[in-house]
């Protein structure tokens, strides 16, 4: 968390965990993470950090495939658990799917905006006022499947604008 005097301008630091080991049904699309980054960076001074496992590098490549006006560090596949903890402790917020990183941020007390689709946030979600869970209610969720057999409506129903609003409310930007 930023602990500097309010008279010294400090950039907001947001970490994104765009993957999910369990499977693609738990992953909000990469272009939507990118949309959130673009929208927030157009209005606020933000340092972005991407985290995840080496297997999730293609997600980072998709997120970073276009020119980006803000500052982003791609740490996907490059951090040990200890390094991830240190990085999270320096950030103001985590934006994530239902991931192990989400649970780590919860333990560390890092404000989190988590996107849920195929899983049930009442079973695996976060507790406390410094977290926000976004989920688009559909009749087939929670299905707990690794891949969506139909149209991915649970995740596609979460709009980037809703995520931007949740982040701004959490951080009071």
N, C-alpha and C positions, 0 to 999 in steps of 0.2 A: 504494500500500500504506500501511496505517496505520503510522506510525513514532513514535507518542507513547509516553510512559512507560506501563508496565503499570498504574501506580496511577491513571491518568486513564481513566475509562470512555470508550471510543470505539465508536461504532456500526459495525457491519459494513456495507460498501457492496458491493452486488451489481448488476451491469449485466446486463440481459437483451436479447438480440438475437433476437426472436421471428419474424423474417421469413426469407426466403431468395429471392433474386432469381431463381434458376433455375426455381422453380415450387412449387406446393403440395405435391408429393410429398416435398419436403425440409423441410416445416414441421410441427413438432409442434403439435397444436391449442392455440389460445389459452386455452381453458378449463383446460388442463393446466398451462400456465405460471402461470395465476392460482391454481390449486390449490397449486402449490409455494410461491407467494408467501404465501398464506393460512397454510399449514402452518408455514412457517419463521417468519413474523411472529408467530404465536401463541406461539412459544417463545423467539425471539431478537429483539434490537433491531437492525433492519435498515433501511437506506436503500436503496431500489430505484431504478434508472434504466433506462428503456426506450429503446433506440436502434434506428435503422433508417432506411430511405429514406422520402421523402414518400409513395410508393406503398404503404407498409406501415402507414399511419395507421389503416386499418380494423382491423388486428390489435390495435393499442393500444386502440382504442375498445372492442373486444370484451373485452380483458383488464381494462379499467377500468370496465366497464359496471355493476358492482355496487359498493356501498360497501366501502371497504377500510380496515382498522384501522391499517395501517402508513403509512409515508411513501414516496411514489413520485413521481418526476419523469418526465414523458413528454417525451423528447427526440427522438422519432421524427420525422424530416423537418426537424429544427432544428439539426443539427450539421454543420459542415464536417469534412473529414478531420482537420485539425489539432485541432479541438475534440473530436472523437471520441477521438483519441489522448490528449489531456489528461484527458478523463473516464476512460478506461480506466486510465490511470496512477494515478488516485486510488482505484480500486476494488480490492476484495479478491478478486473472482472474477467471471468472465463465465459466464453460462448462455446457451447458444446452440444453434441448429441448425448444420448444415454451411454456414457463411457466410464471406464475406470478413472480417467482423469477428472471427470465430474465428481466422483466420490472422493478423490484425493483433495480437490478444491474444497469440498464440503468439510472435510476433517480440518483443513487449514483455515477455514473461515473466510475463504475468498468468495465474494459475491459472484453468483453464477446465473446465467440464462441458459437453460437446457431445453432442447427440442426433443420431444418424444413422439414416436409413431407407433411402431409395432409392439412396444413394451408398455407396461403399466406403471406410471409414476407413483401410484400409491404403494407399489411393491418395491420399486428400485429407485424412486425419486429422492429429492432433497428435502430437508426440513429447515424451517426457519425463514424469517422475513427478508434475509439478504439473498434469497434465491428466487428465481422466477422459472416456472415450468410453462412452456408453450406446447400445446397439443391441439390438433384439429380433431374434434370428435367425429368418428365415423362408426358405422355399425359393425365393421369387421375388426376393429381395434379394441383391445389389444389382441393380436393374433399370435405373437411370440414367434413368428416365422423369421427365418434368416433372409429370405427373398420374398418380395411381394408377388403373389401369383396373378394379381389383377392390375390395378392402375396406380398404385402408390399414393392414393388419395389422402392418407393420413399425414404424410409428410408434405405433399404438394399443397395441402390446405393451409400450411403455416406460411404466411406471406412475409417476405423480407421486411416490409414496412412495419409489421407487428413486432418483429425481432428488434428493429431499430428503436421503436417506441419503448420496448421493454428495457433495452440497454440504457437509453436516455433516462428513463425513470429510475432505474437502479443506481445510476451514477449521478443523477440530477444534473446532467450536462446542459 
